[in-house]
Each structure stands twice: as structure tokens, then as C-alpha cells.
Amino acid sequence: MPGNHHQKRCRKKYNWLNFFIICICLAISAFYELIEWCVAIVSKEAAEHFRHSGLHWDTQSDMAFALLGAIVALVTLKHTHDRQISKFNG
């Protein structure tokens, strides 16, 4: 059936879109961590704060929270987004 094929193709595109959204969120988070690291190298005060923040896995936990936030936002806002798109398409 042609309609069924179109639906499968749209679903595949939607899955790729979700993958790219998560990748972009992680890339922004990684870029922020690099900025934070550069500031810690340049500024002694920031370096001391960075070293004594108490969390050894600070960068990894920040990245994990970015990943979790992206996934939760995609899952919880999917229906709202679909409704808005359907209103827009008429």
C-alpha cells in the first residue's frame, strides 16, 4: 500500500530527527564543558573553584543530565508538538 510506505518513511525521518536533536544537545553541552575548562586554565580563581568543586565526574554528570533532559523533553513534548504541527497544516 502506498500510504503505508509513506507512513514508514515519515516515521524513519522522525526517528532520525530525534537522534539529531539529541546529538545537538550533547554537542552544545560538550562545547560548554570545553569553555568551562578553558576558563579554568586561564583564570587561577576559576581553576581553584573547578578543582575543589567536590565532584570528580562533573563533566560526565553534566553531559548525562543534558542527554537525559533531551530525551525527557522529546518524549514528554511529542504529543504537544504533533498537535501544533497538525493545527499548522490545517
N, C-alpha and C positions, 0 to 999 in steps of 0.2 A: 504494500500500500504506500503510495507516495506521501501521504500525510504523516504516517508513522515514521518514515525515513527522515522527514523534515524535523519531527519532534526529537528524534535521537540525535540528529546533528546539532540542534539548538541546545540540547542537554549537554552534549560534549563541549560546546563552546562555553556554556555557563560554568562547567567544571573547570575549564582552563582559565576562565576569568577569575574564579575564586582562588585558584592556585597563584595567579599573577598578583592578585590583591595581597595575599599573604606574603609573597616574596617581596613586594614593595614595602610592606610594613616592616618586615625584617631588615630590609636594606636601609630604611630610614633609621631604625633602631641601631644598627651596626655603625652607621655614619655618625650618629650622636655619640656612641661609645668611643669612636676614634677622636672626635672633637674633645670629649672629656679627658681622654688620655693625653692628647696634645697639650691641653691647658695644664694638666698636672705636671707635664715635663717642663713647660715654660715658667710656670709660677711655683715658687717654693711653698708658699702658703697652701695653694691648692694641692700640691703634691703631698704635703703632710696630712691634709684632710683626707685625700684619696687613699693614702697608705693606712691611716688609722680609722677608716670608716667602720671597721669591725667585720665586714662581710667579705670573705675571701673570694667568693664566687659572685661578686656584684655584677660584673658584666654579663655572665651567663644567666643569672636570675633576671636581669633586666630584659635580655633577649627572650627568655622563656615567657615572661609576662607579656611582651609585645606579641609573641606568637599566640598565646592564649587569648589575649584581647582581640586579635584579628579574627580568630576562629569563632569566638563567642559573638562578636559583632555580626559576622556573616550568617551565623545560624539564627540568631535572635531577630535580626532585621530583615531576613529574606522575605517574609510574607508582606511586611510593610513596603519594601522596595517593589515587590511584584505588583501590589495594589496600585502604587503610584505610577508604575510603568503602564499598567492596563488603563488607568484613567487618562494618561497622556496619549496613548494610542487610540483611545476612543472606543 
